[in-house]
Amino acid sequence: GIGRALVLEFAAAGMRTVVADIELEKATEVAAEAGTDSIAVEVDVSDHASMTALADSAYERFGAVHVLCNNAGVLVFKGFADAIIEDWQWLYGVNVMGTINGVTAFLPRMQANGEPGHIVNTSSIAALGATGIYGTSKAAILSLTDALADELAGSPIGVSALLPGMVKSQIVAAE
């Protein structure tokens, strides 16, 4: 989906890439398809230790990270009355905590590097008023991105949010 497209565009631009996914086989396929200096790493974005290990792998292999894309996302097609607490925990664990874990695992190292960089957090047009728990998680990512951009204003690290609409991806299958 979106992650694959990002990797292939970055590779086409001559960038070295780290492809991270909870399914190592899928990450390995995309890394091979990139055709550049690319590695695949299994990661659970909802787990801070796993994200820290991802950052360790990226820095060990490439010495620096200049672009971080927090792009993992899951979807639950339930309204508030039908959602159970486990739906909320899974969705917020991946969508919101995954983004937070990415920022906390990578940003301090990016700042210490002192070079220009950029963080892209994938939100959704659902953040702009969609109902359901998915929309609330994507609104949280948009708010986090705005606050982080304000905090980093004037620094060499930029921050932006990607708000895609309907995209052919595996997000529905993940539910």
C-alpha positions, 0 to 999 in steps of 0.5 A: 500500500502506501508504505510500499509506494513510499519505499519505491519512490525513495529508492527511485530517488537514490535513497537507502531504505529500511522497510519495517513491517510486522510481517517480515516476509512482506518487508523483505519483498518490498526491500528486494523490489526497491532494488537499492541498498535496502533492508527489511526489519520485523517490527511491532510499532505498538511496542516501544522496544521493537521500535527502538530496535528498528532505530538501532538497525537503521543507524547501525546499517546506514549511520543516519536517518534523514526521513522517518515515515510513521505509516503503520495503520489499522482499521476497525469498522465499528462505531463507538457503541459496538467497539470493545475495549480491545478494538480501541487498544489495538487501533490506538496501539498501532495508529497512535502509539506506533507514531509516538514510538517512531518519534521517540525512537528516532527524533533524538538521534535525528536531532543529535545528527544535526543534519536536515531531516523530515518526519512524515506521519500518516494520518487520514482524511478521516481525521477531518471529521469521520465517525468511529474510532479510526477517525479519532485515532487519525485525528490524534496523529494530526494533532500530534504532528501539528504540535511536533511541527511547532516544537521543531520549527526553526530546526533542521527537522521538518514535520508533515502529515500525510492525509490520504483518502481511500487507497488500495492497501491491506488496511481492511484485511488487517481488521 
